[in-house]
């Protein structure tokens, strides 16, 4: 696997043995049985000592969305504010902006018709993360493609609706009404919502 296919960042806080967060995406994944797939992913995570979470990428607002959801999830465990028993689920909760696991799965979890997905990995080293990403890739098929995390116009509108972001909120954050300004404002607002959920 080309390491350029997995974006890896330092976790920034000490949590157990975890030190790095990896994010990547898959375009055109093969059909799957959700229970079997999650069973494989859970076993793989346990064997490799890596936290693994899959998301429908249609509502993911760039890699930052997943990175900061994970950071908030880690802090929730550190300060005993966690809702779930696993970092994978806690990251899903924060990324979805929901306080209930069932709602978080409904918003950002894989669905039978999911074609593009995002993969979040939390591990001990970049090599550890890349190795597990390679194995998940074998399960999912499709094409490794970080661009599924990017925001196009259709995705922009879906994210606005799902996270209840108003035009007024976006307008207050932009100086020039360019497409890049609008996207950056949306990402900032999503990250603010994740932070708000933390308190």
DAZI-V474310 format. One record per pair of residues at least 4 apart in sequence whose C-alpha atoms are under 8 Angstrom apart, sorted by sequence separation. I is the first residue (numbers start at 1). J is the second residue. D is the distance in Angstrom with one decimal. If there is no record, write none. Layout:
I;J;D + I;J;D
//
This chain:
1;5;7.4 + 2;6;7.9 + 3;7;7.7 + 14;18;7.1 + 15;19;7.4 + 32;36;7.8 + 33;37;6.0 + 34;38;6.0 + 35;39;6.0 + 36;40;6.3 + 37;41;6.2 + 38;42;6.0 + 39;43;6.2 + 40;44;6.1 + 41;45;6.1 + 42;46;6.2 + 43;47;6.1 + 44;48;6.1 + 45;49;5.5 + 46;50;6.7 + 56;60;7.6 + 61;65;5.5 + 62;66;7.5 + 63;67;6.2 + 64;68;5.9 + 65;69;6.1 + 66;70;6.1 + 67;71;6.3 + 68;72;6.1 + 69;73;6.1 + 70;74;6.1 + 71;75;6.3 + 72;76;6.1 + 73;77;6.6 + 74;78;6.3 + 75;79;6.1 + 76;80;5.8 + 77;81;6.0 + 85;89;7.6 + 86;90;6.2 + 87;91;5.9 + 88;92;6.4 + 89;93;6.2 + 90;94;6.3 + 91;95;6.0 + 92;96;6.0 + 93;97;6.3 + 94;98;6.7 + 99;103;7.7 + 100;104;6.2 + 101;105;6.2 + 102;106;6.3 + 103;107;6.2 + 104;108;6.1 + 105;109;4.3 + 110;114;6.0 + 124;128;6.4 + 125;129;6.4 + 126;130;6.1 + 127;131;6.1 + 128;132;6.4 + 129;133;6.1 + 130;134;6.2 + 131;135;6.7 + 132;136;6.3 + 133;137;6.1 + 134;138;6.5 + 135;139;6.7 + 136;140;6.3 + 137;141;5.6 + 146;150;7.7 + 151;155;5.7 + 152;156;5.9 + 153;157;6.4 + 154;158;6.4 + 155;159;6.1 + 156;160;6.2 + 157;161;6.2 + 158;162;6.1 + 159;163;5.9 + 160;164;5.6 + 161;165;6.5 + 165;169;6.7 + 166;170;6.6 + 167;171;6.0 + 168;172;6.2 + 169;173;6.9 + 170;174;6.6 + 177;181;6.4 + 178;182;6.3 + 179;183;6.2 + 180;184;6.1 + 181;185;6.1 + 182;186;6.2 + 183;187;6.3 + 184;188;6.2 + 185;189;6.2 + 186;190;6.2 + 187;191;6.2 + 188;192;6.2 + 189;193;6.3 + 190;194;6.4 + 191;195;6.3 + 192;196;6.1 + 193;197;6.3 + 194;198;6.7 + 195;199;7.1 + 14;19;6.8 + 32;37;6.7 + 45;50;4.8 + 55;60;8.0 + 60;65;6.4 + 76;81;4.5 + 77;82;5.2 + 84;89;6.3 + 85;90;7.7 + 93;98;5.7 + 94;99;7.8 + 98;103;6.3 + 99;104;7.4 + 104;109;7.1 + 105;110;7.7 + 123;128;6.3 + 124;129;7.6 + 137;142;7.8 + 151;156;5.9 + 159;164;8.0 + 160;165;4.7 + 165;170;7.7 + 176;181;6.7 + 177;182;6.8 + 13;19;7.6 + 44;50;8.0 + 45;51;5.7 + 60;66;7.5 + 75;81;8.0 + 76;82;4.7 + 84;90;5.8 + 93;99;6.3 + 98;104;5.5 + 123;129;5.8 + 159;165;7.9 + 160;166;7.0 + 175;181;7.7 + 11;18;7.6 + 12;19;7.5 + 45;52;6.0 + 83;90;6.8 + 93;100;7.0 + 97;104;7.4 + 110;117;7.5 + 122;129;7.0 + 137;144;7.5 + 174;181;5.8 + 11;19;5.3 + 82;90;6.8 + 93;101;6.2 + 96;104;5.2 + 121;129;6.3 + 174;182;6.7 + 10;19;6.1 + 11;20;4.9 + 73;82;7.2 + 10;20;4.5 + 11;21;5.9 + 42;52;7.5 + 77;87;8.0 + 9;20;5.7 + 10;21;6.2 + 41;52;7.0 + 93;104;5.2 + 96;107;6.2 + 174;185;6.7 + 8;20;6.7 + 9;21;5.3 + 89;101;7.4 + 92;104;6.3 + 93;105;7.9 + 96;108;6.0 + 121;133;7.6 + 170;182;6.7 + 173;185;5.8 + 8;21;5.6 + 9;22;6.5 + 74;87;6.8 + 92;105;7.3 + 95;108;7.8 + 8;22;4.3 + 73;87;6.3 + 119;133;7.9 + 7;22;5.5 + 8;23;6.5 + 170;185;5.7 + 6;22;6.2 + 7;23;5.2 + 83;99;7.6 + 92;108;7.2 + 170;186;6.4 + 6;23;5.7 + 7;24;6.3 + 70;87;7.6 + 73;90;5.2 + 83;100;7.9 + 84;101;7.6 + 92;109;7.9 + 6;24;4.9 + 73;91;5.1 + 5;24;6.4 + 72;91;7.5 + 170;189;7.8 + 70;90;7.6 + 169;189;7.9 + 70;91;4.8 + 73;94;6.7 + 165;186;7.8 + 69;91;5.2 + 72;94;7.0 + 69;92;7.4 + 70;94;7.5 + 165;189;7.6 + 66;91;7.6 + 69;94;5.0 + 70;95;7.9 + 69;95;5.0 + 160;186;7.6 + 156;183;7.3 + 163;190;7.4 + 66;95;6.2 + 65;95;6.5 + 118;148;7.4 + 156;186;7.8 + 117;148;7.3 + 118;149;7.1 + 25;57;7.6 + 116;148;6.7 + 151;183;7.0 + 53;88;5.3 + 60;95;8.0 + 51;87;6.8 + 52;88;6.0 + 53;89;7.5 + 51;88;5.8 + 55;92;7.8 + 53;91;7.9 + 24;63;8.0 + 53;92;7.4 + 23;63;6.5 + 23;66;7.4 + 23;67;7.7 + 21;67;6.9 + 21;70;7.9 + 59;108;6.9 + 57;108;7.7 + 56;108;5.4 + 55;108;5.4 + 56;109;5.7 + 55;109;5.1 + 56;110;5.0 + 66;120;7.1 + 54;109;7.0 + 55;110;5.7 + 56;111;7.3 + 7;63;8.0 + 54;110;6.9 + 56;114;6.4 + 58;116;7.4 + 60;118;7.8 + 15;74;6.8 + 57;116;5.9 + 58;117;7.7 + 11;71;6.9 + 56;116;6.4 + 57;117;4.5 + 56;117;4.6 + 57;118;5.1 + 55;117;5.5 + 56;118;6.2 + 15;78;7.3 + 54;117;6.7 + 55;118;5.0 + 54;118;5.8 + 55;119;6.5 + 54;119;4.8 + 53;119;6.0 + 54;120;6.3 + 97;163;7.4 + 52;119;7.3 + 53;120;5.1 + 52;120;5.8 + 53;121;6.7 + 51;120;7.9 + 52;121;4.8 + 51;121;5.5 + 52;122;6.7 + 50;121;6.6 + 51;122;4.9 + 50;122;5.7 + 51;123;6.6 + 50;123;4.8 + 49;123;7.1 + 50;124;7.6 + 34;110;7.5 + 34;111;7.6 + 34;112;6.9 + 50;128;7.9 + 33;112;7.3 + 50;129;7.5 + 32;112;7.1 + 48;128;7.9 + 31;112;7.6 + 31;113;7.8 + 50;132;7.8 + 48;132;7.4 + 29;114;7.8 + 30;115;7.6 + 29;115;5.3 + 63;149;6.3 + 28;115;4.9 + 29;116;6.3 + 62;149;4.7 + 27;115;6.4 + 28;116;5.6 + 29;117;7.7 + 44;132;7.8 + 61;149;6.4 + 62;150;5.3 + 27;116;4.5 + 60;149;5.9 + 61;150;6.7 + 62;151;7.0 + 26;116;5.5 + 27;117;6.8 + 58;148;7.8 + 60;150;8.0 + 61;151;6.4 + 25;116;7.3 + 26;117;5.3 + 57;148;6.3 + 58;149;7.9 + 25;117;5.7 + 26;118;6.4 + 57;149;6.2 + 25;118;4.3 + 26;119;7.8 + 24;118;5.9 + 25;119;5.8 + 23;118;7.2 + 24;119;5.3 + 41;136;7.3 + 23;119;5.6 + 24;120;6.9 + 59;155;6.7 + 97;193;6.7 + 22;119;8.0 + 23;120;4.8 + 58;155;6.3 + 97;194;5.9 + 22;120;5.8 + 23;121;6.4 + 61;159;7.5 + 99;197;7.7 + 21;120;7.2 + 22;121;4.9 + 59;158;6.8 + 60;159;7.7 + 95;194;6.7 + 98;197;7.9 + 21;121;5.7 + 22;122;6.2 + 58;158;7.9 + 59;159;5.4 + 94;194;5.7 + 97;197;6.7 + 21;122;4.5 + 22;123;8.0 + 20;122;5.7 + 21;123;6.6 + 37;139;7.7 + 19;122;7.4 + 20;123;5.4 + 94;197;7.0 + 18;122;6.4 + 19;123;6.1 + 20;124;6.1 + 22;126;7.7 + 94;198;7.9 + 18;123;5.0 + 19;124;5.2 + 20;125;6.1 + 17;123;7.6 + 18;124;4.9 + 19;125;6.7 + 20;126;6.7 + 17;124;6.1 + 22;129;6.3 + 21;129;7.8 + 22;130;8.0 + 32;140;7.8 + 20;129;8.0 + 30;140;6.0 + 26;137;7.9 + 29;140;5.4 + 30;141;5.7 + 29;141;5.2 + 30;142;6.2 + 28;141;7.7 + 29;142;4.2 + 26;140;7.9 + 28;142;4.7 + 29;143;7.3 + 26;141;7.8 + 27;142;5.5 + 28;143;6.5 + 26;142;6.1 + 27;143;5.1 + 26;143;5.4 + 27;144;6.4 + 8;126;6.6 + 26;144;4.6 + 27;145;6.1 + 25;144;5.8 + 26;145;5.3 + 24;144;7.4 + 25;145;5.0 + 26;146;7.2 + 24;145;6.9 + 25;146;4.7 + 27;148;6.7 + 24;146;5.2 + 25;147;7.2 + 26;148;7.0 + 65;187;7.4 + 72;194;7.6 + 76;198;7.2 + 25;148;5.9 + 64;187;8.0 + 68;191;7.1 + 72;195;7.2 + 6;130;7.0 + 25;149;6.8 + 61;186;7.9 + 62;187;7.5 + 65;190;7.3 + 69;194;6.5 + 61;187;5.9 + 65;191;6.4 + 68;194;7.7 + 72;198;6.5 + 3;130;7.0 + 6;133;7.8 + 64;191;7.9 + 1;130;7.4 + 61;190;7.6 + 1;134;6.4 + 5;144;6.5 + 5;145;6.7 + 6;146;7.4 + 5;146;6.4
//
